[in-house]
Amino acid sequence: MFGENEVNDYHLLKYSLLDDFFKYFSSIIIFGVPLSHCLAGQFLLPHLQPFVDSNLSNRNLLAILRKQNRFLEMSDIHQKLGKNANVNTVNLKTNRKAILLSDEYSSFAYEQLREYDVTLYGVISKPLPAEKPPTFKHYYFRNVLMKVNNQVLNKQQRVLGSQIEEALKLLPAHYYLSSQHFRQWLLKAYKGVIKWVYMLDQLILKTKPSVIICPSEASIFGTILGLLAKKYTIPFINMPLLLIGDQPLIPSRADYYFVWGDNQKKFLQSRNISETKIIKTGNVKFYYERKPADLTKEEFMKTWEIPENHKIIGFTTQPFPNTNDQIERWIDSVPKSFPVSFIVKKHRADQHEYSIIQNNENVKFVPADYPLYEFLHHLDALMTISSNTAVEAALLNKPLLILQPNIPYHYKLSHNKLNSHLVHAEAGEIVNDENSLKENLYQLASDPEFTLNLQKKLQVFLSHSLSAFEDSPAIVKSKLQEIISTSSL
């Protein structure tokens, strides 16, 4: 559902290269974990992007890789790349009351974990609540990285540099790893990652957590924390706050996956992840972020100068290059006399200017930082391609129009069928051109039965996507307590 299981050319190139990177360089160890695995995220993005993009039409290379039969299904990639880390375990006496987790879970932690020694990590400093429990600490990577004493790491850097040079000399002829471009990247990249591994290793030694929780293993800190968790045999939990796919999970080393509901569970099982590792907990982010509206619908319509007889159609954009211009033309094609108003909430990374509809009297743009739920509460329907906001709109019973324009290939954003996951889930009506948009808008404006049917479809989608919404924080806490208790025996 969140991307096909058959390995396409993009995945074949990308993950064959990562497999070879691990194969030839995993013997180089930094603070007890393989250097190549620590660099996986930077190797995949942005380093590999130009090579993969330029070789997707290289039929000879792709044929050679296909003949190797390393990866036929995405489950093969998950299994091989997630298990090949050469990590020697180290005995560390952990603190059963200590928990290390991302500050993206701060609302959950402040309400549910006040009796624990909690360390919330993040990239940059954030405002703290007035009543911070005395056992809570905040650890910000940027602050610590700026203070790391480089002299402490110089010896390690010299040793690793020599080992990399030796590994490059011994490397057999390879279609990519033998290139000067790769050599230059590796000899530069390893110097930066040393600080990260040292910093996170010291963080674990200082806090001695009984469990580590991370929202994404694709980040540099998620990758390294997953490896260090293996080193110190600390349970590592992947608890996603955004919709998942293969990209943020490869390579995954989680001991447990706290998924939103059945759809994510089935996806992970299709990747041969054991059902015993998968726990349905809902999404604590949605629980804490959902808020009642501050404005009445009448006040909202007045604020945005929307006629009283209009249906309000929201559009949450996503940063797909050469895609949003199509949707803009669809919106512009709707007759001005039609009783609908579009409210557009742009993704922060969406660079499209929407110049064609900027002055359309039936189109309004809310600021990027406009409160999401204030926006969602007043809609009669939401349009989106594949955004998380579809699930959040479903929580408010807002019908979905699933936009499916032509989305050109993009190394990071569009390389498989992930962006049609709402279609596969049958979450709403599909819009793939201007005529289908107008037809669906006409139905929404004139046929109450059409809206009711969309809401029924929406609730089926929600039941499979999100489990136990109201009980999510309590379920997560209970499962954490169970994991801590079991792992401490």
C-alpha positions as CSV (number, residue, x, y, z in Angstrom):
1,M,0.0,0.0,0.0
2,F,2.8,2.4,0.9
3,G,4.7,1.5,-2.3
4,E,4.8,-1.7,-4.4
5,N,6.8,-4.7,-3.2
6,E,8.4,-5.4,-6.6
7,V,11.9,-3.8,-6.8
8,N,11.9,-1.2,-9.6
9,D,15.0,0.1,-11.4
10,Y,15.4,3.0,-9.0
11,H,15.4,0.8,-5.9
12,L,17.7,-1.7,-7.6
13,L,20.3,0.9,-8.4
14,K,20.1,2.7,-5.1
15,Y,20.1,-0.3,-2.7
16,S,22.6,-2.4,-4.7
17,L,25.0,0.4,-4.3
18,L,24.3,0.7,-0.5
19,D,24.7,-3.1,-0.2
20,D,28.2,-2.9,-1.9
21,F,29.1,0.1,0.3
22,F,28.3,-2.0,3.3
23,K,30.1,-5.0,1.9
24,Y,33.4,-3.3,1.2
25,F,33.6,-0.8,4.1
26,S,31.7,-2.3,7.1
27,S,34.9,-3.6,8.6
28,I,35.9,0.0,9.5
29,I,34.6,0.5,13.0
30,I,34.0,3.8,14.8
31,F,33.2,3.7,18.5
32,G,32.0,0.1,18.1
33,V,29.8,0.5,15.1
34,P,30.5,0.2,11.3
35,L,31.4,3.6,9.7
36,S,29.6,2.7,6.4
37,H,26.3,2.1,8.2
38,C,26.6,5.4,10.1
39,L,27.0,7.1,6.7
40,A,24.1,5.3,5.0
41,G,21.7,8.2,5.0
42,Q,24.3,10.7,3.6
43,F,25.4,8.1,1.0
44,L,21.8,7.6,-0.2
45,L,20.9,11.3,-0.1
46,P,22.3,13.5,-1.5
47,H,25.5,11.7,-2.6
48,L,24.0,9.0,-4.8
49,Q,21.2,11.1,-6.3
50,P,23.1,12.3,-9.4
51,F,24.4,8.8,-10.2
52,V,21.0,7.1,-9.8
53,D,19.2,9.8,-11.8
54,S,21.6,9.5,-14.7
55,N,21.7,5.7,-14.8
56,L,18.0,4.9,-14.7
57,S,18.1,4.4,-18.5
58,N,21.4,2.5,-18.4
59,R,19.9,-0.8,-19.6
60,N,23.3,-2.7,-19.5
61,L,24.0,-1.8,-15.9
62,L,20.4,-2.6,-14.8
63,A,20.6,-5.9,-16.7
64,I,23.8,-6.9,-14.8
65,L,22.2,-6.0,-11.5
66,R,19.1,-7.9,-12.3
67,K,21.1,-11.0,-13.2
68,Q,22.7,-10.9,-9.7
69,N,19.2,-11.5,-8.2
70,R,20.1,-9.8,-5.0
71,F,16.9,-7.9,-4.8
72,L,13.7,-9.1,-6.4
73,E,11.3,-7.7,-3.8
74,M,11.5,-4.8,-1.4
75,S,11.3,-7.3,1.4
76,D,14.7,-8.7,0.2
77,I,16.2,-5.2,0.6
78,H,14.7,-4.7,4.1
79,Q,15.9,-8.1,5.3
80,K,19.5,-7.9,3.9
81,L,20.4,-4.3,4.6
82,G,18.8,-4.3,8.0
83,K,20.7,-7.3,9.3
84,N,24.3,-6.9,8.0
85,A,25.7,-4.5,10.6
86,N,28.8,-5.8,12.3
87,V,28.2,-4.6,15.8
88,N,29.9,-6.2,18.8
89,T,27.8,-5.9,21.9
90,V,28.9,-4.1,25.1
91,N,27.5,-4.7,28.5
92,L,25.9,-1.5,29.9
93,K,23.9,-1.5,33.1
94,T,20.9,0.6,32.1
95,N,18.6,2.7,34.3
96,R,15.1,1.2,34.3
97,K,13.7,4.6,34.9
98,A,15.6,6.3,32.0
99,I,14.0,6.9,28.6
100,L,15.7,8.5,25.6
101,L,13.3,9.8,23.0
102,S,12.8,12.5,20.4
103,D,11.5,15.9,21.5
104,E,8.8,15.4,18.8
105,Y,7.1,13.3,21.4
106,S,7.4,16.0,24.1
107,S,3.6,16.5,24.7
108,F,3.3,12.7,25.2
109,A,6.3,12.6,27.5
110,Y,5.2,15.6,29.7
111,E,1.8,14.1,30.3
112,Q,2.5,10.3,30.5
113,L,6.2,9.9,31.5
114,R,6.6,12.3,34.4
115,E,7.7,9.6,36.8
116,Y,10.7,8.6,34.5
117,D,14.1,10.1,34.0
118,V,13.4,11.4,30.5
119,T,15.9,12.8,28.1
120,L,14.3,14.5,25.1
121,Y,16.7,14.9,22.1
122,G,16.4,17.3,19.2
123,V,18.3,19.2,16.6
124,I,17.7,22.7,17.8
125,S,16.5,24.4,21.0
126,K,12.7,24.8,21.5
127,P,10.7,26.6,24.1
128,L,10.2,24.5,27.3
129,P,7.0,24.2,29.3
130,A,6.8,26.3,32.5
131,E,6.4,23.3,34.7
132,K,9.2,20.9,33.6
133,P,9.6,17.8,35.8
134,P,13.0,17.9,37.6
135,T,13.8,14.5,36.1
136,F,13.4,15.7,32.5
137,K,16.4,16.9,30.5
138,H,16.6,18.3,27.0
139,Y,19.6,17.6,24.7
140,Y,20.0,19.6,21.6
141,F,22.4,18.3,19.0
142,R,23.4,21.6,17.4
143,N,24.5,23.0,20.8
144,V,26.5,19.9,21.6
145,L,28.2,19.6,18.2
146,M,29.4,23.2,18.5
147,K,31.1,22.4,21.8
148,V,32.7,19.0,20.9
149,N,36.5,19.2,21.5
150,N,38.0,18.3,18.1
151,Q,41.2,17.3,19.8
152,V,39.4,14.4,21.5
153,L,38.5,13.1,18.0
154,N,41.7,13.8,16.1
155,K,43.3,10.4,17.0
156,Q,40.2,8.6,15.9
157,Q,40.1,10.6,12.7
158,R,43.7,9.7,11.8
159,V,43.1,6.0,12.4
160,L,39.9,6.0,10.4
161,G,41.5,7.9,7.5
162,S,44.3,5.3,7.3
163,Q,41.8,2.5,7.3
164,I,39.7,4.1,4.6
165,E,42.7,4.7,2.4
166,E,43.6,1.0,2.8
167,A,40.1,-0.2,2.0
168,L,40.1,1.9,-1.1
169,K,43.3,0.4,-2.3
170,L,42.0,-3.1,-1.7
171,L,38.7,-2.4,-3.4
172,P,38.1,-4.5,-6.5
173,A,37.1,-2.7,-9.7
174,H,33.6,-1.4,-9.2
175,Y,31.3,0.6,-11.5
176,Y,30.8,3.3,-8.9
177,L,32.8,2.8,-5.7
178,S,36.0,2.9,-7.7
179,S,35.2,6.4,-8.9
180,Q,37.1,9.5,-7.8
181,H,33.8,11.1,-6.9
182,F,33.0,8.5,-4.4
183,R,36.6,8.5,-3.0
184,Q,36.5,12.3,-2.4
185,W,33.0,12.1,-0.8
186,L,34.0,9.3,1.6
187,L,37.3,11.0,2.7
188,K,35.3,14.1,3.5
189,A,32.1,12.6,4.9
190,Y,33.7,10.3,7.6
191,K,35.2,13.3,9.4
192,G,31.8,14.9,10.0
193,V,30.1,11.7,11.1
194,I,32.7,11.0,13.8
195,K,31.3,13.9,15.9
196,W,27.8,12.5,15.6
197,V,28.7,9.0,16.7
198,Y,30.9,10.2,19.5
199,M,28.2,12.6,20.7
200,L,25.4,10.0,20.6
201,D,27.6,7.3,22.2
202,Q,28.4,9.7,25.1
203,L,24.7,10.6,25.4
204,I,23.8,6.9,25.9
205,L,26.6,6.3,28.3
206,K,25.5,9.4,30.3
207,T,21.7,8.6,30.4
208,K,21.9,4.8,30.3
209,P,18.4,4.5,28.9
210,S,16.3,1.4,29.2
211,V,14.7,2.2,25.9
212,I,15.3,4.5,22.9
213,I,12.4,5.9,20.8
214,C,12.9,7.5,17.3
215,P,10.4,8.8,14.8
216,S,12.5,8.0,11.7
217,E,15.5,5.8,11.2
218,A,16.4,7.7,8.0
219,S,17.9,10.7,9.9
220,I,21.5,10.7,10.8
221,F,20.7,10.5,14.5
222,G,18.1,7.8,13.9
223,T,20.6,5.7,12.0
224,I,23.3,6.0,14.6
225,L,21.1,5.6,17.6
226,G,19.8,2.4,16.0
227,L,23.3,1.1,15.7
228,L,24.3,2.1,19.2
229,A,21.2,0.5,20.6
230,K,22.5,-2.8,19.1
231,K,25.9,-2.2,20.6
232,Y,24.5,-1.7,24.1
233,T,21.5,-4.1,23.6
234,I,19.0,-1.4,24.4
235,P,15.5,-1.9,23.0
236,F,15.0,0.5,20.0
237,I,11.5,1.6,19.0
238,N,10.5,3.0,15.7
239,M,7.4,5.1,16.4
240,P,6.6,7.1,13.2
241,L,4.8,10.4,13.4
242,L,4.5,10.8,9.6
243,L,3.3,8.3,7.0
244,I,5.8,5.6,6.4
245,G,7.2,4.0,3.2
246,D,10.3,2.1,2.3
247,Q,12.6,5.1,2.2
248,P,12.6,6.1,5.9
249,L,12.9,2.4,6.9
250,I,15.9,1.1,5.0
251,P,18.0,0.0,6.7
252,S,15.8,-0.5,9.8
253,R,17.2,-2.0,13.0
254,A,14.2,-1.4,15.3
255,D,13.3,-4.0,17.8
256,Y,9.7,-2.8,17.9
257,Y,7.5,-0.8,15.5
258,F,4.7,1.3,17.1
259,V,2.4,1.6,14.1
260,W,-0.8,3.7,13.6
261,G,-3.0,0.8,12.6
262,D,-3.7,-2.1,10.3
263,N,-2.5,-0.5,7.1
264,Q,1.0,0.2,8.5
265,K,1.1,-3.2,10.1
266,K,0.3,-5.0,6.9
267,F,2.9,-2.9,5.0
268,L,5.6,-3.9,7.5
269,Q,4.6,-7.5,7.3
270,S,4.8,-7.4,3.5
271,R,8.5,-6.4,4.1
272,N,9.0,-9.6,6.2
273,I,9.1,-7.8,9.5
274,S,7.9,-10.2,12.2
275,E,4.4,-9.6,13.5
276,T,5.9,-10.0,17.0
277,K,7.8,-6.7,16.5
278,I,4.7,-4.7,15.4
279,I,2.4,-3.1,18.0
280,K,-0.6,-1.0,17.0
281,T,-0.6,2.1,19.2
282,G,-2.2,4.8,17.1
283,N,-0.4,8.2,16.7
284,V,0.3,10.3,19.7
285,K,1.1,13.3,17.6
286,F,-2.4,13.4,16.2
287,Y,-3.8,12.9,19.7
288,Y,-2.0,15.9,21.1
289,E,-2.2,18.2,18.1
290,R,-6.0,17.8,17.4
291,K,-7.7,20.9,18.8
292,P,-11.2,22.4,18.7
293,A,-11.7,25.4,16.4
294,D,-11.3,28.9,17.8
295,L,-13.6,30.4,15.2
296,T,-17.1,29.4,14.3
297,K,-17.6,28.5,10.6
298,E,-19.4,31.8,10.1
299,E,-16.5,33.7,11.6
300,F,-14.0,31.7,9.4
301,M,-16.0,32.4,6.3
302,K,-16.2,36.1,7.1
303,T,-12.4,36.3,7.9
304,W,-11.6,34.8,4.5
305,E,-14.4,36.5,2.6
306,I,-16.1,33.4,1.5
307,P,-19.8,33.7,0.3
308,E,-22.3,32.1,2.6
309,N,-23.6,29.7,0.0
310,H,-20.2,28.3,-0.9
311,K,-18.8,24.9,0.0
312,I,-15.2,25.3,1.4
313,I,-12.7,23.0,-0.3
314,G,-9.3,22.8,1.3
315,F,-6.1,22.0,-0.6
316,T,-3.0,20.9,1.3
317,T,-0.1,21.0,-1.1
318,Q,3.1,19.0,-1.2
319,P,6.4,20.0,-2.7
320,F,6.3,17.9,-5.9
321,P,8.2,19.7,-8.8
322,N,6.3,20.0,-12.1
323,T,3.1,18.7,-10.5
324,N,1.3,21.5,-8.6
325,D,1.0,23.5,-11.8
326,Q,-1.4,20.8,-13.1
327,I,-3.6,21.1,-10.0
328,E,-3.5,24.9,-10.3
329,R,-4.9,24.6,-13.8
330,W,-7.6,22.2,-12.6
331,I,-8.7,24.7,-10.0
332,D,-8.6,27.6,-12.5
333,S,-10.9,25.7,-14.8
334,V,-13.7,25.7,-12.2
335,P,-16.3,28.3,-13.3
336,K,-16.3,31.4,-11.1
337,S,-20.0,31.1,-10.8
338,F,-19.7,27.6,-9.2
339,P,-20.6,27.8,-5.4
340,V,-17.3,26.6,-4.0
341,S,-14.3,28.4,-2.5
342,F,-10.8,26.9,-2.4
343,I,-8.6,27.4,0.7
344,V,-5.0,26.6,0.0
345,K,-2.5,25.7,2.7
346,K,0.9,25.4,1.1
347,H,3.5,23.0,2.3
348,R,6.5,24.9,3.7
349,A,8.7,23.3,1.0
350,D,6.3,23.9,-1.9
351,Q,8.1,26.4,-4.2
352,H,5.2,26.7,-6.8
353,E,3.9,30.3,-6.9
354,Y,0.3,29.6,-8.0
355,S,0.4,32.8,-10.0
356,I,-2.6,31.8,-12.1
357,I,-5.0,31.5,-9.2
358,Q,-3.5,34.1,-6.9
359,N,-6.2,36.7,-7.9
360,N,-9.0,34.2,-8.3
361,E,-11.8,35.5,-6.1
362,N,-12.8,31.9,-5.2
363,V,-9.3,31.0,-4.0
364,K,-7.8,32.0,-0.7
365,F,-4.3,31.2,0.6
366,V,-3.8,30.8,4.4
367,P,-0.3,31.3,5.7
368,A,2.0,28.2,6.0
369,D,1.9,28.5,9.8
370,Y,-1.8,28.8,10.0
371,P,-3.1,26.3,12.6
372,L,-3.8,23.1,10.7
373,Y,-6.9,22.1,12.8
374,E,-8.4,25.6,12.5
375,F,-8.1,25.2,8.8
376,L,-9.5,21.6,8.7
377,H,-12.4,22.2,11.1
378,H,-14.2,24.5,8.6
379,L,-13.8,22.5,5.4
380,D,-16.6,20.7,3.6
381,A,-13.9,18.5,1.9
382,L,-10.1,18.3,1.6
383,M,-8.1,17.8,-1.5
384,T,-4.6,16.4,-1.3
385,I,-2.3,14.0,-3.1
386,S,-0.9,11.8,-0.3
387,S,-0.4,14.1,2.7
388,N,-0.7,13.2,6.4
389,T,-3.4,15.7,6.5
390,A,-5.7,13.2,4.8
391,V,-5.7,11.2,8.1
392,E,-6.1,14.3,10.2
393,A,-9.1,15.4,8.0
394,A,-10.6,11.9,8.5
395,L,-10.4,12.4,12.2
396,L,-12.8,15.3,11.7
397,N,-14.9,13.4,9.2
398,K,-14.0,15.7,6.3
399,P,-14.5,14.0,2.9
400,L,-11.4,13.5,0.7
401,L,-10.8,14.3,-2.9
402,I,-7.6,12.4,-3.8
403,L,-5.6,14.3,-6.4
404,Q,-3.7,12.1,-8.8
405,P,-1.9,14.4,-11.3
406,N,1.0,13.1,-13.3
407,I,3.9,13.2,-10.8
408,P,7.3,13.0,-12.6
409,Y,10.0,10.9,-11.2
410,H,11.9,12.5,-8.3
411,Y,14.8,10.8,-6.4
412,K,13.4,11.7,-3.0
413,L,9.7,12.5,-3.5
414,S,8.4,10.3,-6.3
415,H,10.0,7.0,-7.3
416,N,7.3,4.4,-6.6
417,K,3.5,4.1,-5.9
418,L,3.7,5.6,-2.5
419,N,1.8,8.8,-3.6
420,S,-1.2,6.7,-4.6
421,H,-1.6,5.1,-1.1
422,L,-4.9,7.0,-0.5
423,V,-6.2,5.5,-3.8
424,H,-5.3,2.0,-2.8
425,A,-6.9,2.6,0.6
426,E,-10.1,3.8,-1.1
427,A,-10.1,6.8,1.2
428,G,-12.1,9.1,-1.1
429,E,-13.0,10.1,-4.7
430,I,-10.1,10.2,-7.2
431,V,-9.5,13.4,-9.2
432,N,-7.1,12.9,-12.1
433,D,-8.1,15.8,-14.4
434,E,-10.0,19.0,-14.5
435,N,-13.3,17.3,-15.6
436,S,-13.2,14.9,-12.7
437,L,-12.5,17.8,-10.3
438,K,-15.6,19.7,-11.6
439,E,-17.7,16.6,-11.5
440,N,-16.9,15.9,-7.8
441,L,-17.3,19.5,-6.8
442,Y,-20.7,19.5,-8.4
443,Q,-21.7,16.4,-6.5
444,L,-20.4,17.9,-3.2
445,A,-22.4,21.1,-3.8
446,S,-25.6,19.6,-4.9
447,D,-26.0,16.0,-3.6
448,P,-26.0,15.4,0.2
449,E,-26.0,11.6,-0.4
450,F,-22.7,11.9,-2.2
451,T,-21.1,13.6,0.8
452,L,-22.6,10.9,3.1
453,N,-21.1,8.1,1.0
454,L,-17.7,9.8,1.0
455,Q,-17.9,10.1,4.8
456,K,-18.7,6.4,5.0
457,K,-15.8,5.5,2.8
458,L,-13.6,7.8,4.9
459,Q,-14.5,6.1,8.2
460,V,-13.6,2.7,6.8
461,F,-10.2,4.2,5.7
462,L,-9.7,5.7,9.2
463,S,-10.6,2.4,10.9
464,H,-7.8,0.7,9.0
465,S,-5.3,3.6,9.3
466,L,-5.6,4.6,12.9
467,S,-6.2,2.4,15.9
468,A,-7.5,3.5,19.3
469,F,-7.1,7.2,18.8
470,E,-8.4,8.3,22.2
471,D,-6.3,5.7,24.0
472,S,-3.1,6.1,22.1
473,P,-1.0,7.8,24.8
474,A,-2.0,5.2,27.4
475,I,-1.3,2.3,25.0
476,V,2.1,3.6,24.2
477,K,3.0,4.1,27.9
478,S,1.7,0.6,28.7
479,K,3.8,-1.0,25.9
480,L,6.9,1.0,27.0
481,Q,6.5,-0.2,30.5
482,E,6.1,-3.8,29.3
483,I,9.2,-3.6,27.1
484,I,11.3,-2.0,29.8
485,S,10.2,-4.6,32.3
486,T,10.9,-7.5,30.0
487,S,14.3,-6.3,28.8
488,S,15.5,-5.6,32.3
489,L,15.0,-9.2,33.5
